[in-house]
Amino acid sequence: MPRQDTHAKIAEHVQRLGELHPPIALSSVDRTIVDPAAVKARFGHTIDYLARVELEVDRNVLELLVLLPDVDDTNKTFYSDVWQPQEIQHGLILDRLQTDLGRDPAVPHMEVNFKIKVLGALANLKPIQDIAKLMYFLTGASTERQAVLAYNHISSGLKEMGETAIAETIINPIKQQEPGHFAFYNMSASAMVADKVLKPWQLFLTRVLREKSYGLVGTNSRDDFKADMGKVAEELGIDQDLEGYAREIGRVEQRLLWASKEGMTFPPYILKALRESVDLYRERGLATTAG
């Protein structure tokens, strides 16, 4: 059966991720920085933001336990044995890097979102859990794509600055682990849609919920975090082409949820979230200057 083959491939992918990409050891990192002040000025805020997001993985696991009470073995293996150990190590290494730059340690946000709790209260109903699972896969695909693009920008920038040690032993090893996570979410979401796990009304509700709840990585429905993400967009130059960035991070859900909408190259709520973050950052900057 095609469905069995697909699920077997996803399970094999998860096993390979664990075997080929063990958590990055701190002892493997060369924290030599040629010009800490220059790195801090160019990428300090972004490194802080990414460190916080990576360190929030334990909260993400709690959210998954709430949303997916009947999770299957493949998903459980992925988030508990592969994804969580890798991501927490990313956070610890990035946090050490930012303290080397003279910044304060990251402060992860560990409170489970109220919306997650509400959806989780209904998650024992299988139709709702199927919706929650597809939402989880779509969120994961978008988040991991954002991570890959961010690490690409940082790696290129650090190499331009001559900061080879931290680029090659910190950013690049982290960057190499993220695409495997993206592939898992992409394959899993695609399989749900291809197998017609969700009925038309469930897909409709998924579209509505996605539009109402979409948030950029690490924003957690908080205006201060959205403004912080806006500063990341400026540091990395994302703000120069928000539509292009929206296409990159919205490709999976555009294909799976909105394929019937001709001419739509990305879900509009993604561009809206990007513009909101940049606007909030700029407004906060103007307010600080005026004060």
N, C-alpha and C positions, 0 to 999 in steps of 0.2 A: 504493500500500500504506500502511495506517495507520502501520506501523512506520517507513517511510521519511519520512512526514510528521512524525512525532514527532521523529525525529533531526534533520530539517532545522530544525524549530522550536528545538531545543536549540542547534544550531550558530548560528542567527540570533541567539538570545539572547546567546550568548557574544560574537559580533561586536558587538552593540549595547552590551554592557557595556564593552567596550574603547573604543568610540567616544564614548559618552556620559559615561563616568566615568574619565577619565585619573587617574593617581596625583596625590594632593593635593600641591601645591607648598608647600614650607615658607614661601616668600615670600608666600603667600596668607593666612597665619595671623596673627591679632592676639593676641599673648600677654599683653595687658594684664590684670592680675589686681587686683581692688579690695582683697581681703582674703586674701592668701596663707595666713595662718595658719588662717583659717576653712575655706578650700577643702582645705588639707592635712588638717585634723582630720576633715572630713566624707568626703572622697573620695580622700585621698592613697594609701591602701593599694590601693583599687580601680584607680586610674589606673596604679599600679605593676604590678599584676597583669596588666592589659590590655596595657600596654606590653610586658611580657615575652612574653605569649602572641603578640602580633602580630609581635614580633621573631623568634619561633621558626619563622616561615614557611619559612626556608631548610631547617631540619631536616624540616619537613613535606614539602617537595618531595623531599628525599632518601628519605623513607619511601615516597612515591608511586613513585619509581623502583624501589624494592625490591619493592613490592607489585604494581605494574602494569607489568611489563616490556614488554608488547605494547599499550600504551595507544594509543587512536585519536587522530586529529588534533584532534578537538573537545576532548577532555579535555586533551590536551597544550597546546593554545592557551589553554584556560581557566587551568590552573594555572601555566603559565610566562609567558604574555603579559598576562594580566588579573589574576588573583588574587594572585600573588606580588608584582608591582610595587605593587599597591594596598595590600596588607597590610603590606609592609615599610615603606612610607611612613607608614601609620597608627602603626606601632611607633616610628619615629624621631620623629614629631611628639609622641606621647604621652610619650616618654622625655624630650624637651626640656621638655615641660610639667612633668613631675614634678621635674626638676632646678630649674626656676623656683620650685617650691614648697619647695625646700630638702631634697629627698629624694635619696638616692643613685641613680645610673643603674640601669636594669634589668639583670639578669643572665640572659639567655636560656639555657635548657637545650637543648643542641644534640646530645646523644647519642641515637642511634636506639634505641628500646626493643627489648629482647631478644625480646619476643613478636613484634614486627614482623619481626625478622630470621628467626625460625623460620617464620612464615607466608610470608615472602618466599622462603625456600628451596624452598617447594612451589609458588610462584606460576607457574612455567613450565607447570604442569599446568593446562589450560584450565578444568576444573571448579573447581579451587581459586582460579584467578584471577577467575572470575565471582563466587565468594563474597567474595573480597577486594574486588572492585569495589563490590559492593552494600554491604559494611561501610563502605567509604570514603565512599560517598554518604550513608549513614545518619549516620555520624559528622559529616560536613560539615553536614548539615541541622540536627542537634542543636547543633553548635558555633555556627553562624551565628545560630540563633535565640537562643541564650544571649547572643551579642554584641549583637544588636539590643535585647533587653530591658535589658541593662546600660547601653547608651548612652542608651536612653530615660530610665531612672532618673537618670542623671548629668545629662543635658540639663535635665530638669525641675528637679532640685535646684539646679543652677547658676543657672538663671533666677530661681528663688525667692530666691537669695542676691544677685541683682543682678550676677552675673558674666556679662554678656551677651557680651563679646568672645570669651572662650574657648568659651562654649556655641555661639555662632553660627558661629565660624570654625574650630573644632577638632572638637568633639563632633558637631555636626549634620552636617558634610560626611562624617565617617567613618561616622556612622549611616546616611547615605543610600546608601552603597556596599554595606553588608552585605546588605540584602534581595535584591539581584541575585544574590549568591553563594548565599543560601539557595534561591532559585528554581531555580538551576542544579542543585543537589544534589537538590532535591525532584523536579524534572522527570526527572532522570536515573535516580533510584531507582525512581520510579513507572513509567518506561518499561521498566526491566528486569523488573519484576514483571508488568506488563500484557502484555509480549511473551513471558512465560513462558521467559525466558532460563535461569532456574534450575529444575532438576527438584525434585520434592518433597523428596528427601533433602538437596539443597543448601540449600533454604529452612529445613529443620529444623536443619541444621548452623549456618546463619547465626543462627538464633534462639538456639541453645546458645552460640555464640561471643559473640554480642552480650550475652547475659546474664552470661557469665563475665568479659568484658573491658571492659564499659562504664565510662567515666570522664567526669567533668565536664570542661569545657574547661580546658586548662592544668594538669590534675592529674598527668598522666604517670605514674600508678601509684605516686606518691610521697606518703607520709603528710604531709610538710611542706607540699607543694603543696596537698594536700587540705585541710589546716588553713587555709592561706592562702585557699582558695576559701570556706571556712566564714566567714572574716572578711568577704569580699566579700558573702556572703549577708546578713550582719548589717548591713553598711554600707548596702546597697541596700534592706533591708527584706524581702528574699526569704524569710528565715527565718520571717516571720509567716504565710506561706501556702505551705509547701513542696509540698503536693499540687497547688495551682493552678499553681505554677511547673512541676512535673513534667508536668502536662497540656500546658502551652505548648511545652515543649522536646521532648516525646515524641510529639507528634501524628503525625509522618510515619511513624515506625516502628510506632506503634500501628496505623495504617491499613494498612501494607504487610505487617507481620510477624504481627500479633496480632489481625487482624480477626475471626478465628473464635472468639476468647475473649470471649463475651458478658459484659457488665458491667465489663470492664476498660477504664478510661478512659485509662490510661497504663501502660507497662511498669513493673512493681514495682521493677526494678533501678535505675530512675532516681531514685525516691524514696529508695531505700536509699543510693545514692551521695550524695544531698543531705544526708540525716540524718547519714551518716558524716562528711562534711566539717564540718558545723556542730558535731557532737559533738567532733571532734578539735580544732577551734579553741577550744571552750569548755574542754576538758580542758587544753589547753596554757595557756590563760589562768589557769585555777585553779592549775596547777602553778607558773606564774610568780609568782602572788600568794602562794602558800604559801612559795615559796623566798625 
